[in-house]
C-alpha cells in the first residue's frame, strides 16, 4: 500500500490591524512655519483611545490642530485616512451668548454631510432631524432638545458639544479635556458614550491632564513635553 503524505497544516494568517485613521511621520508641527513639536511619529487606529497628556503650553493643542489639518506641517507628513473627523472643545463661549436651542447647536454637526441642495430635499431634512435627536438621546439630553443651551448647566453644555460631534458621524473624534470642570454625573455619561464609540470602532484622541479620570477608556497614552511626543506606560507611539 502506498504511503500517503500527511496534509500540510493550515496556514495561519495574522489578524488584520484595525483601520488606520491618522498617521504622523517624522512631523514637525507649528504655526507660521515655526515648529513647536518635532520628530512626531504617531498613529491612531479605529477602536482605540489615545490619551494625550503634558503640561500647559507643551503643544497638545498643536497636535490636535494637526489632526484637524489646521497646524503648519513644517517637515514630515500628517496623513488623515478619513475625512470624518470631529472635535469636542473644552468649552465654547458662543453657547453662553447665542440664543440657540440644544437641537440647533447639534444640527451644526450635520453641515459637513450636507450638499448645496440638501435643504430642498425633504428626505434629507428628515434624516438630519432624526440624526440630531439620536445624538441628543445618546448623550441623555433628548428631553432638552428645545431648551436654550445657554440655560443648561456646564456639564450639559459639554454633552451638547459631544452630541454635535456625534451628529457628524465621525470616524475619528478629538476631545479637549472632556472631564475637566464637569460634575461626576456628567462625567459618567460622557465616559459611557465614549466607551460605546470606541467599541463601535471610532478612534478617540483625548487631551487630558487627568487620564485616571477616564478609567479603562484609554488604550494608549503619550506625553507631549519639551517639543516631543513620547509614549508612556509601555505604549508604542511610533509606527
Secondary structure, 3 states (H helix, E strand, C coil): CCCCCCCCCCCCCCCCCCCEEEEEEEEEEEECCEEEEEEEEEEEECCCEEEEECCCCCCHHHHHHHHHCCCEEEEEEEEECCCCEEEECCCCHHHHCCCCEHHHHHHHHHHHHCCCCHHHCHHHHHHHHHHHHHHHHHCCCHHHCCCEHHHCCHHHHHHHHHHHHHHCCCCEEEEECCCCCCCHHHHHHHHHHHHHHHHCCCEEEEECCCHHHHHHHCCEEEEEECCEEEECCCCCCCC
